[in-house]
Amino acid sequence: MNPRRIRPLNEAPERPGPVVYWMSRDQRAEDNHAALHARALARVRKAPLVVLFVLADEFLGADDRHFAFMIEGLRETAADFRERGIPFHLRRAGKGASVADVVVEALGDLGAGALVADFDPLRVKREWKRRVLDRIDVPAFETDARNVAPAWTTSDKQEYAARTIRPKIHALLPEFLADYPPLAKQSYPTALDGGEIDWAALMPDADIGALDVAPGASEARNALDRFIDEKLDRYADKRNDPNADAQSRLSAYLHFGQLSAQRAAWEVRARKPDSPGAAAFLEELIVRRELADNYALHNPNYDTLEGAPEWARKTLEEASRDEREYLYDYDQFHAAATHDEIWNATQNHARATGWAPGYLRMYWAKKIVEWTPDPATAFEIAVRLNDALFLDGRDANGYANVAWAIGGAHDRPWQKRPVFGKIRYMNANGCRRKFDVEAYLERWAPKR
Ligand SMILES: Cc1cc2nc3c(=O)[nH]c(=O)nc-3n(C[C@H](O)[C@H](O)[C@H](O)COP(=O)(O)OP(=O)(O)OC[C@H]3O[C@@H](n4cnc5c(N)ncnc54)[C@H](O)[C@@H]3O)c2cc1C
């Protein structure tokens, strides 16, 4: 394990006892640097490794569909750890209970001697971690299992744009973009066994409808294989055509950590390095995705307009006085009840499946600026819809992309126009030039 992927979170003295991997963002057994680090630490300390997952009842507006996807995935991940002799403990932080309290209690019950956590720049996760660290006295570490180049090695500040972070990431890929070793089996004292988990009882009762993808680490690997075999070659040319089905549909797996981006990148490089789609795909999967983590890590206002660059806030402020032809509230947006059929179809697509094509997500977010009284409200509604609808929502990618679409983050000023000021603009004619809008509407326009 490259030590630069790990950072100590405290200076607590060595203590005997099991190493606990508090798994949160990276919900998989294999291809997981945090699990590998915890396993290696356990070996050195001649102590067992135990995995702990604490299920929050509420998370950034996640609905039953998101919980169902996550719980199904966790069921497979728990079995994967247990197959390797690694106990898996799942505890619930019920209504009103704090995840941090439950983690601290579990560490006490397990007699933990060290803690390994996966890295997550989102505020709520940092707050959980901070509250745990305040109350424990065992050595604790954080391991970046999400990014190919660990976020803290790439940059120590908020990057301006893809063009500024790209060379930094590319310089680190020879060091970090490698294959993973398997997670070695262990034998452990049965007293640490996590016990039976009643997965059915954890599943939401509501009908969760037709999800875009089936959950779990093995489904994620299948989806990756299918993408490389069937779509990668078309990715560069066709990914912006919402009818072409050329995107990977890996985002939900990546979001819940059921798939490692490094695994996806490694397989693309190993199996189809000369595919015309390889470079474009790796740009999105590594550069754009790691730019989003950089934004959330270094910008305390990553999920509001306040985090937007100064030029953008100024121009939007000026344009706030411009007249809006249509105004909608959250419920009207949510119901896909605007006057714009492309917007409604995208919203309907997301509502039905939990996913929407990347090109249309841009249009979808930008139009909200046009139909809300001010850009701060537009930002707030876009984040709320994004988190509620998309399986991959509640993610640094979502916040950074809303900040790009509405707040000009990682972008530059464009020609000034009403309502948008100098923020890059998109319109329906642009969509019509890019793809067969009628075919998309035929499939996804709400049937009223
Ligand atoms: C307004 C808006 C909101 C978005 N919200 C989210 C979100 O909540 N969660 C999310 O994961 N992505 C979000 N994206 C980024 C992107 O649209 C989706 O990641 C992508 O469409 C998901 O489909 P895919 O996995 O088939 O992507 P592919 O095109 O196959 O790309 C592969 C992977 O690369 C990464 N990626 C692709 N595009 C971007 C991008 N622009 N920025 C960062 N990473 C990228 C994703 O992890 C994606 O899964 C948003 C984009 C916009 C414009």
Ligand as a Chemical Component Dictionary entry (heavy atoms), coordinates in Angstrom:
data_LIG
# 
_chem_comp.id                   LIG 
_chem_comp.type                 NON-POLYMER 
_chem_comp.pdbx_formal_charge   0 
_chem_comp.three_letter_code    LIG 
# 
loop_
_chem_comp_atom.comp_id 
_chem_comp_atom.atom_id 
_chem_comp_atom.alt_atom_id 
_chem_comp_atom.type_symbol 
_chem_comp_atom.charge 
_chem_comp_atom.model_Cartn_x 
_chem_comp_atom.model_Cartn_y 
_chem_comp_atom.model_Cartn_z 
_chem_comp_atom.pdbx_ordinal 
LIG C1  C1  C 0 -26.188 19.228 -13.334 1  
LIG C2  C2  C 0 -25.424 17.936 -13.246 2  
LIG C3  C3  C 0 -25.600 17.125 -12.149 3  
LIG C4  C4  C 0 -24.860 15.936 -12.026 4  
LIG N1  N1  N 0 -25.058 15.171 -10.917 5  
LIG C5  C5  C 0 -24.284 14.071 -10.715 6  
LIG C6  C6  C 0 -24.405 13.316 -9.540  7  
LIG O1  O1  O 0 -25.208 13.631 -8.650  8  
LIG N2  N2  N 0 -23.601 12.218 -9.391  9  
LIG C7  C7  C 0 -22.712 11.855 -10.362 10 
LIG O2  O2  O 0 -22.019 10.849 -10.192 11 
LIG N3  N3  N 0 -22.561 12.570 -11.491 12 
LIG C8  C8  C 0 -23.316 13.661 -11.701 13 
LIG N4  N4  N 0 -23.161 14.393 -12.843 14 
LIG C9  C9  C 0 -22.053 14.047 -13.777 15 
LIG C10 C10 C 0 -22.439 13.121 -14.946 16 
LIG O3  O3  O 0 -23.506 13.657 -15.663 17 
LIG C11 C11 C 0 -22.795 11.734 -14.476 18 
LIG O4  O4  O 0 -21.744 11.223 -13.671 19 
LIG C12 C12 C 0 -22.943 10.744 -15.625 20 
LIG O5  O5  O 0 -23.874 11.230 -16.580 21 
LIG C13 C13 C 0 -23.398 9.412  -15.061 22 
LIG O6  O6  O 0 -23.587 8.471  -16.072 23 
LIG P1  P1  P 0 -22.486 7.392  -16.449 24 
LIG O7  O7  O 0 -21.985 6.691  -15.257 25 
LIG O8  O8  O 0 -23.053 6.570  -17.551 26 
LIG O9  O9  O 0 -21.320 8.342  -16.982 27 
LIG P2  P2  P 0 -20.136 8.122  -17.991 28 
LIG O10 O10 O 0 -20.250 9.163  -19.050 29 
LIG O11 O11 O 0 -20.036 6.723  -18.466 30 
LIG O12 O12 O 0 -18.864 8.510  -17.136 31 
LIG C14 C14 C 0 -18.205 7.564  -16.287 32 
LIG C15 C15 C 0 -18.034 8.138  -14.915 33 
LIG O13 O13 O 0 -17.256 9.311  -14.982 34 
LIG C16 C16 C 0 -17.708 10.240 -14.008 35 
LIG N5  N5  N 0 -18.190 11.454 -14.669 36 
LIG C17 C17 C 0 -18.751 11.581 -15.890 37 
LIG N6  N6  N 0 -19.046 12.872 -16.137 38 
LIG C18 C18 C 0 -18.670 13.563 -15.051 39 
LIG C19 C19 C 0 -18.700 14.928 -14.689 40 
LIG N7  N7  N 0 -19.178 15.862 -15.498 41 
LIG N8  N8  N 0 -18.232 15.281 -13.479 42 
LIG C20 C20 C 0 -17.731 14.381 -12.644 43 
LIG N9  N9  N 0 -17.673 13.068 -12.920 44 
LIG C21 C21 C 0 -18.123 12.663 -14.109 45 
LIG C22 C22 C 0 -18.863 9.601  -13.271 46 
LIG O14 O14 O 0 -18.377 8.999  -12.102 47 
LIG C23 C23 C 0 -19.347 8.573  -14.277 48 
LIG O15 O15 O 0 -20.014 7.496  -13.682 49 
LIG C24 C24 C 0 -23.932 15.566 -13.027 50 
LIG C25 C25 C 0 -23.779 16.387 -14.146 51 
LIG C26 C26 C 0 -24.514 17.557 -14.258 52 
LIG C27 C27 C 0 -24.287 18.441 -15.447 53 
# 
loop_
_chem_comp_bond.comp_id 
_chem_comp_bond.atom_id_1 
_chem_comp_bond.atom_id_2 
_chem_comp_bond.value_order 
_chem_comp_bond.pdbx_ordinal 
LIG C1  C2  SING 1  
LIG C2  C3  SING 2  
LIG C2  C26 DOUB 3  
LIG C3  C4  DOUB 4  
LIG C4  N1  SING 5  
LIG C4  C24 SING 6  
LIG N1  C5  DOUB 7  
LIG C5  C6  SING 8  
LIG C5  C8  SING 9  
LIG C6  O1  DOUB 10 
LIG C6  N2  SING 11 
LIG N2  C7  SING 12 
LIG C7  O2  DOUB 13 
LIG C7  N3  SING 14 
LIG N3  C8  DOUB 15 
LIG C8  N4  SING 16 
LIG N4  C9  SING 17 
LIG N4  C24 SING 18 
LIG C9  C10 SING 19 
LIG C10 O3  SING 20 
LIG C10 C11 SING 21 
LIG C11 O4  SING 22 
LIG C11 C12 SING 23 
LIG C12 O5  SING 24 
LIG C12 C13 SING 25 
LIG C13 O6  SING 26 
LIG O6  P1  SING 27 
LIG P1  O7  DOUB 28 
LIG P1  O8  SING 29 
LIG P1  O9  SING 30 
LIG O9  P2  SING 31 
LIG P2  O10 DOUB 32 
LIG P2  O11 SING 33 
LIG P2  O12 SING 34 
LIG O12 C14 SING 35 
LIG C14 C15 SING 36 
LIG C15 O13 SING 37 
LIG C15 C23 SING 38 
LIG O13 C16 SING 39 
LIG C16 N5  SING 40 
LIG C16 C22 SING 41 
LIG N5  C17 SING 42 
LIG N5  C21 SING 43 
LIG C17 N6  DOUB 44 
LIG N6  C18 SING 45 
LIG C18 C19 SING 46 
LIG C18 C21 DOUB 47 
LIG C19 N7  SING 48 
LIG C19 N8  DOUB 49 
LIG N8  C20 SING 50 
LIG C20 N9  DOUB 51 
LIG N9  C21 SING 52 
LIG C22 O14 SING 53 
LIG C22 C23 SING 54 
LIG C23 O15 SING 55 
LIG C24 C25 DOUB 56 
LIG C25 C26 SING 57 
LIG C26 C27 SING 58 
# 
